[in-house]
Amino acid sequence: MREGSIWKEKDLQSAQISDFCRGRLLSYADTFDELAKNYGEESPAFSREDRQSVLAEKRIRENRQIMKEHMQEMARIMTEVAGEMIRCRPMEERKKRKIVNAMRQEGIRVEGLGYLEEGEDRTEIVLTMSTLRQEKIPAEEVADMFSVLLDRRLKVSVASPYLVEREPHCFVLEEEPEFVVLTGFSRATKEGEAVSGDNYAVMEAEKGCFTVLLSDGTGSGEEAGKDSGQVLDLMEKLIGAGYGRETAMEVVNTTWFSIGEDKKHPTLDICDVDLYGGSCELRKAGGAVTFLKREGQVEALGSGSLPLGIFQRTDTTPIRRSLKDGDYLVMVSDGVVDAFGEENYERMKLFLSCLKEQNPGEIAEKLLRAAICAGEGRIQDDMTVGVIGIWQANI
């Protein structure tokens, strides 16, 4: 009885802390919104009408607009996090007792069970777990136990710890998505260079979003590779912090624009796959064409946008497509496209449509070899091929 009273007191304290944190976050969000309004106000006009003054005024207005959007994005992130706190609700007492008792028999202490509502049909479970003995238990094994108890296919969120240990930690269990992906990459470095100017990154974010980033540094070699690596590093940090894709791209573009080096304009190619909804969004800043391969049909998807840092703002209109079981998304750097020569898109589409391989790595390798052969064995630019295969999960 005393133990129950203690936990009720802890639950009350947690609720009070949650309300306090939520209030602080919403207060911060309001502050950022107010700051955004200030940046949105008209800046004082220059009295002179010469070209230099007009350009300076235009630059100030653009800078103010960018700062306004950054402030609004910070306010949105804080409001969203506060909203996630609001969406947390306790689990039914009978179901909670069943889970707590079953997990105790497995040597695991479970506390603070609750739901995080995610859309109309998706539920996430938030809880605190620790082991009753000294051993460490993989969190995925625990998720499998919960799947049996709740009759739902659950997995551990990417933000949760990998292991359940003696010390209590917070975990989030989320429903398995409708689709799964496999990726494969193949690369070739420009002849005469030791380091490729292309870089790529793969991110498995929360809420069922799988992201592939590809950047091609200007030129080739170590310096180009350093530039493209910095682009991806900053994008990963911004996305991880909760920034939306458009705002994150604007931040990266502004960074390169402010450097002021006319010869440094890396590209950025983003492919987001929604594993719950079965769709993709492509965003490009100078990125080469992306191909959607569906059975024997291939569609070329490209925006013809400019690389990073040329203008203070980017045009990042997303390209959206629905996906089906067995689809492939093929991302490439411009070295691959250029190697195919005239009518390169049509030649690449024809080649991809004839491929029978199902492994993304094999598809990437074959396309890279075809590009090298099309260039008569010469590698005149860095080449990168990334393939994302999409399949419906076995339910």
C-alpha positions as CSV (number, residue, x, y, z in Angstrom):
1,M,0.0,0.0,0.0
2,R,2.8,2.3,0.9
3,E,4.6,1.5,-2.4
4,G,1.4,2.4,-4.3
5,S,1.2,5.7,-2.5
6,I,4.8,6.5,-3.3
7,W,4.2,5.9,-7.0
8,K,1.1,8.0,-7.0
9,E,3.1,10.8,-5.5
10,K,5.8,10.3,-8.1
11,D,3.2,10.3,-10.9
12,L,1.8,13.6,-9.5
13,Q,5.3,15.1,-9.4
14,S,6.0,14.0,-12.9
15,A,2.7,15.6,-14.1
16,Q,3.6,18.8,-12.3
17,I,7.1,18.8,-13.9
18,S,5.5,18.0,-17.3
19,D,3.1,20.9,-17.0
20,F,5.9,23.2,-15.9
21,C,8.1,22.2,-18.8
22,R,5.3,22.5,-21.2
23,G,4.5,26.0,-20.0
24,R,8.2,27.0,-20.3
25,L,8.4,25.7,-23.9
26,L,5.2,27.5,-24.9
27,S,6.6,30.7,-23.3
28,Y,9.8,30.3,-25.3
29,A,7.8,29.6,-28.5
30,D,5.8,32.9,-27.9
31,T,9.1,34.7,-27.4
32,F,10.5,33.4,-30.7
33,D,7.2,34.3,-32.5
34,E,7.5,37.9,-31.2
35,L,11.1,38.1,-32.3
36,A,10.0,36.8,-35.7
37,K,7.4,39.6,-35.9
38,N,10.1,42.2,-35.2
39,Y,12.3,40.8,-38.0
40,G,9.3,40.9,-40.3
41,E,8.8,44.7,-39.8
42,E,10.0,46.9,-42.6
43,S,13.6,48.0,-42.3
44,P,14.3,51.7,-42.7
45,A,14.8,52.7,-46.3
46,F,18.0,54.2,-47.6
47,S,17.8,57.9,-48.6
48,R,20.1,57.5,-51.5
49,E,18.9,55.9,-54.7
50,D,22.2,54.7,-56.2
51,R,22.7,51.1,-57.1
52,Q,24.9,50.3,-54.2
53,S,22.4,51.5,-51.7
54,V,19.5,49.6,-53.4
55,L,21.6,46.4,-53.2
56,A,22.5,47.0,-49.6
57,E,18.8,47.5,-48.7
58,K,17.8,44.4,-50.6
59,R,20.5,42.4,-48.7
60,I,19.2,43.7,-45.3
61,R,15.6,42.8,-46.2
62,E,16.6,39.3,-47.3
63,N,18.6,38.8,-44.1
64,R,15.7,39.9,-42.0
65,Q,13.4,37.5,-43.8
66,I,15.7,34.6,-43.2
67,M,16.1,35.4,-39.5
68,K,12.3,35.7,-39.3
69,E,11.8,32.2,-40.7
70,H,14.5,30.8,-38.4
71,M,12.7,32.2,-35.4
72,Q,9.4,30.9,-36.6
73,E,10.9,27.4,-37.1
74,M,12.2,27.4,-33.5
75,A,8.8,28.5,-32.3
76,R,7.2,25.7,-34.3
77,I,9.6,23.0,-32.9
78,M,9.0,24.1,-29.3
79,T,5.2,24.2,-29.8
80,E,5.3,20.7,-31.3
81,V,7.4,19.3,-28.4
82,A,4.9,20.9,-25.9
83,G,2.1,19.3,-27.9
84,E,3.7,15.9,-27.6
85,M,3.6,16.3,-23.8
86,I,-0.1,17.1,-24.0
87,R,-0.8,14.0,-26.1
88,C,0.6,11.7,-23.5
89,R,-2.1,9.8,-21.6
90,P,-1.9,7.0,-19.0
91,M,-2.6,3.4,-19.9
92,E,-5.7,1.6,-18.5
93,E,-5.0,0.3,-15.0
94,R,-6.0,-3.3,-15.8
95,K,-3.8,-3.5,-18.9
96,K,-1.0,-1.8,-17.0
97,R,-1.0,-4.4,-14.2
98,K,-1.0,-7.2,-16.8
99,I,2.1,-5.8,-18.5
100,V,3.9,-4.9,-15.2
101,N,3.4,-8.4,-13.8
102,A,4.4,-10.2,-17.1
103,M,7.6,-8.1,-17.4
104,R,8.5,-8.6,-13.8
105,Q,8.6,-12.3,-14.5
106,E,11.1,-11.6,-17.3
107,G,13.3,-9.7,-14.8
108,I,12.2,-6.2,-16.0
109,R,10.7,-3.4,-13.9
110,V,8.2,-1.3,-15.9
111,E,7.0,2.1,-14.6
112,G,5.1,5.1,-16.0
113,L,3.3,3.4,-18.8
114,G,1.4,5.8,-21.1
115,Y,0.4,6.4,-24.7
116,L,1.6,9.0,-27.2
117,E,-1.0,9.5,-29.8
118,E,0.4,9.5,-33.3
119,G,-2.2,10.2,-36.0
120,E,-5.5,8.4,-36.3
121,D,-4.4,4.8,-36.3
122,R,-0.9,4.9,-34.7
123,T,0.0,4.7,-31.1
124,E,3.3,5.0,-29.4
125,I,4.0,3.6,-25.9
126,V,6.2,5.6,-23.5
127,L,7.6,3.9,-20.4
128,T,10.5,3.7,-18.0
129,M,12.3,0.3,-17.8
130,S,15.1,-1.2,-15.7
131,T,16.3,-4.7,-15.0
132,L,15.7,-6.4,-11.7
133,R,19.0,-8.2,-11.9
134,Q,22.5,-7.2,-13.2
135,E,22.2,-8.4,-16.8
136,K,21.5,-6.1,-19.7
137,I,18.6,-7.0,-22.1
138,P,18.4,-5.7,-25.7
139,A,15.5,-3.3,-26.0
140,E,14.4,-5.0,-29.2
141,E,13.7,-8.2,-27.3
142,V,11.6,-6.2,-24.9
143,A,9.7,-4.7,-27.8
144,D,8.9,-8.2,-29.0
145,M,7.5,-9.1,-25.6
146,F,5.3,-6.1,-25.7
147,S,4.1,-7.0,-29.2
148,V,2.9,-10.3,-27.9
149,L,1.2,-8.8,-24.8
150,L,-0.5,-6.0,-26.7
151,D,-1.1,-7.9,-30.0
152,R,0.6,-5.1,-32.0
153,R,3.8,-5.1,-34.0
154,L,6.1,-2.8,-32.0
155,K,9.7,-1.7,-32.3
156,V,12.0,0.6,-30.3
157,S,12.1,4.2,-31.5
158,V,15.5,5.3,-32.8
159,A,15.8,7.9,-30.0
160,S,15.5,5.2,-27.3
161,P,18.5,3.4,-25.6
162,Y,19.6,0.1,-27.2
163,L,19.7,-1.8,-23.9
164,V,17.6,-2.1,-20.8
165,E,20.0,-1.8,-17.8
166,R,19.9,-1.7,-14.0
167,E,19.5,2.0,-14.1
168,P,16.0,3.2,-15.2
169,H,15.7,4.8,-18.6
170,C,12.8,6.2,-20.7
171,F,11.8,4.2,-23.8
172,V,9.4,4.8,-26.6
173,L,7.9,1.8,-28.4
174,E,6.2,2.6,-31.8
175,E,4.2,0.5,-34.2
176,E,6.1,-1.1,-37.0
177,P,5.7,0.8,-40.3
178,E,3.9,-0.5,-43.3
179,F,7.0,-0.5,-45.5
180,V,10.7,-1.4,-45.0
181,V,13.7,-0.2,-47.0
182,L,17.1,-1.5,-48.0
183,T,19.8,0.7,-49.5
184,G,22.9,0.1,-51.6
185,F,25.6,2.5,-52.7
186,S,28.5,2.3,-55.2
187,R,31.1,5.0,-55.7
188,A,34.1,5.8,-58.0
189,T,36.6,8.5,-57.5
190,K,37.8,10.7,-60.3
191,E,41.0,9.4,-61.9
192,G,44.0,11.1,-60.4
193,E,42.3,11.9,-57.1
194,A,42.7,10.1,-53.8
195,V,39.4,11.4,-52.2
196,S,35.9,11.7,-53.7
197,G,34.2,15.0,-53.8
198,D,30.8,13.2,-53.3
199,N,29.4,12.3,-49.9
200,Y,26.2,10.6,-48.8
201,A,24.4,10.0,-45.4
202,V,21.5,7.8,-44.3
203,M,19.2,8.8,-41.5
204,E,16.4,6.8,-39.9
205,A,14.5,9.5,-38.1
206,E,11.6,9.1,-35.8
207,K,7.9,8.8,-36.9
208,G,8.8,6.5,-39.8
209,C,10.8,8.8,-42.0
210,F,13.8,7.3,-43.8
211,T,16.2,9.9,-45.3
212,V,19.1,9.7,-47.8
213,L,21.2,12.8,-48.3
214,L,23.7,13.2,-51.2
215,S,26.0,16.1,-51.8
216,D,28.5,16.8,-54.6
217,G,31.3,19.3,-53.8
218,T,32.4,21.7,-56.4
219,G,35.2,20.1,-58.5
220,S,36.9,17.0,-57.1
221,G,39.4,15.9,-54.6
222,E,39.9,16.5,-50.9
223,E,38.6,20.1,-50.8
224,A,35.4,19.2,-52.6
225,G,34.9,16.2,-50.3
226,K,35.4,18.4,-47.3
227,D,32.7,20.8,-48.6
228,S,30.1,18.1,-49.3
229,G,30.8,16.5,-45.9
230,Q,30.2,19.8,-44.1
231,V,26.9,20.2,-46.0
232,L,25.7,16.7,-44.9
233,D,27.0,17.2,-41.3
234,L,25.0,20.4,-40.9
235,M,21.9,19.0,-42.5
236,E,22.0,15.9,-40.2
237,K,22.3,18.2,-37.1
238,L,19.5,20.5,-38.2
239,I,17.1,17.6,-39.0
240,G,18.0,15.9,-35.8
241,A,17.2,19.0,-33.9
242,G,13.7,19.0,-35.4
243,Y,14.1,21.5,-38.3
244,G,11.8,21.0,-41.3
245,R,13.5,20.2,-44.5
246,E,12.9,23.5,-46.2
247,T,14.2,25.5,-43.3
248,A,17.2,23.3,-42.9
249,M,18.1,23.7,-46.5
250,E,17.7,27.5,-46.2
251,V,20.1,27.5,-43.2
252,V,22.7,25.5,-45.1
253,N,22.2,27.6,-48.2
254,T,22.6,30.8,-46.2
255,T,25.8,29.4,-44.7
256,W,27.4,28.9,-48.1
257,F,26.1,32.2,-49.4
258,S,27.7,34.0,-46.5
259,I,31.1,32.4,-47.2
260,G,31.1,34.5,-50.4
261,E,33.4,32.2,-52.4
262,D,32.1,32.2,-56.0
263,K,33.8,28.9,-56.8
264,K,32.3,26.9,-53.9
265,H,28.7,25.7,-54.6
266,P,28.1,22.2,-53.4
267,T,24.9,20.4,-54.3
268,L,22.3,18.9,-52.0
269,D,19.9,16.1,-52.8
270,I,17.4,14.9,-50.3
271,C,15.1,11.8,-50.5
272,D,12.6,11.3,-47.7
273,V,10.6,8.0,-47.6
274,D,7.5,7.8,-45.4
275,L,7.5,4.2,-44.2
276,Y,4.0,4.5,-42.8
277,G,2.3,6.2,-45.7
278,G,4.3,4.7,-48.6
279,S,5.4,7.9,-50.3
280,C,8.5,9.9,-51.0
281,E,9.6,13.5,-51.2
282,L,12.6,14.8,-53.1
283,R,14.2,18.1,-52.6
284,K,17.1,19.3,-54.7
285,A,19.6,22.2,-54.6
286,G,21.6,21.5,-57.8
287,G,21.2,17.7,-57.3
288,A,21.2,15.4,-60.4
289,V,18.1,13.6,-61.5
290,T,16.5,10.8,-59.4
291,F,14.9,7.7,-61.0
292,L,11.8,5.9,-59.8
293,K,12.0,2.3,-61.0
294,R,8.7,0.4,-60.9
295,E,8.8,-3.1,-62.5
296,G,9.7,-2.4,-66.2
297,Q,8.9,1.4,-66.1
298,V,11.4,4.1,-65.1
299,E,10.5,7.8,-64.4
300,A,13.1,10.6,-64.2
301,L,12.5,13.0,-61.4
302,G,14.4,16.3,-61.3
303,S,13.9,20.0,-60.5
304,G,16.7,21.7,-62.4
305,S,17.5,23.8,-59.3
306,L,20.7,25.7,-58.6
307,P,23.5,24.5,-56.2
308,L,23.9,25.9,-52.7
309,G,25.1,29.5,-52.1
310,I,24.5,31.0,-55.5
311,F,21.6,33.1,-54.3
312,Q,20.5,34.0,-50.8
313,R,17.3,31.9,-51.1
314,T,16.7,28.5,-52.5
315,D,13.9,27.1,-54.6
316,T,13.2,23.8,-53.0
317,T,9.7,22.8,-54.3
318,P,9.4,19.1,-53.3
319,I,8.7,16.4,-55.8
320,R,6.2,13.9,-54.3
321,R,5.4,10.3,-55.5
322,S,3.4,7.4,-54.0
323,L,5.4,4.2,-53.6
324,K,4.4,0.6,-54.1
325,D,5.9,-2.7,-53.0
326,G,9.0,-3.5,-55.0
327,D,9.8,0.1,-56.1
328,Y,13.3,1.5,-56.3
329,L,14.6,5.1,-56.0
330,V,17.9,5.6,-57.7
331,M,19.9,8.7,-56.7
332,V,23.1,9.7,-58.6
333,S,25.7,12.4,-58.7
334,D,26.2,14.4,-61.9
335,G,29.4,12.4,-62.7
336,V,27.2,9.4,-63.4
337,V,24.7,11.4,-65.6
338,D,27.5,13.1,-67.6
339,A,29.2,9.8,-68.3
340,F,26.2,8.6,-70.3
341,G,26.7,11.5,-72.7
342,E,23.9,12.8,-75.0
343,E,20.4,11.7,-74.3
344,N,21.7,10.6,-70.9
345,Y,18.4,10.4,-69.1
346,E,16.8,8.2,-71.8
347,R,19.9,5.9,-71.9
348,M,19.9,5.6,-68.1
349,K,16.1,4.9,-68.0
350,L,16.5,2.2,-70.6
351,F,19.4,0.6,-68.7
352,L,17.5,0.6,-65.4
353,S,14.3,-0.7,-67.0
354,C,16.2,-3.8,-68.2
355,L,17.8,-4.7,-64.9
356,K,16.4,-7.8,-63.2
357,E,18.4,-7.5,-60.0
358,Q,16.4,-6.9,-56.8
359,N,19.3,-6.2,-54.4
360,P,19.8,-2.4,-54.1
361,G,23.6,-2.9,-53.8
362,E,23.7,-4.9,-57.0
363,I,21.6,-2.3,-58.9
364,A,23.9,0.5,-57.7
365,E,27.0,-1.5,-58.7
366,K,25.7,-2.3,-62.2
367,L,24.6,1.3,-62.9
368,L,28.0,2.5,-61.9
369,R,29.8,0.0,-64.1
370,A,27.5,1.0,-67.0
371,A,28.4,4.7,-66.5
372,I,32.1,3.9,-66.5
373,C,31.7,1.8,-69.7
374,A,29.7,4.6,-71.3
375,G,32.6,6.9,-70.6
376,E,34.9,4.5,-72.4
377,G,36.5,3.4,-69.1
378,R,37.5,6.9,-68.1
379,I,36.3,8.3,-64.7
380,Q,36.3,12.0,-65.5
381,D,34.3,13.0,-62.4
382,D,33.4,11.5,-59.1
383,M,30.5,9.1,-59.3
384,T,28.0,8.0,-56.7
385,V,25.0,5.8,-57.0
386,G,22.5,5.3,-54.2
387,V,19.6,2.9,-54.5
388,I,16.6,2.6,-52.1
389,G,14.5,-0.5,-52.3
390,I,11.0,-0.3,-50.8
391,W,8.9,-3.4,-49.8
392,Q,5.7,-3.8,-47.9
393,A,6.4,-5.3,-44.4
394,N,5.2,-8.8,-43.7
395,I,2.2,-8.4,-41.4
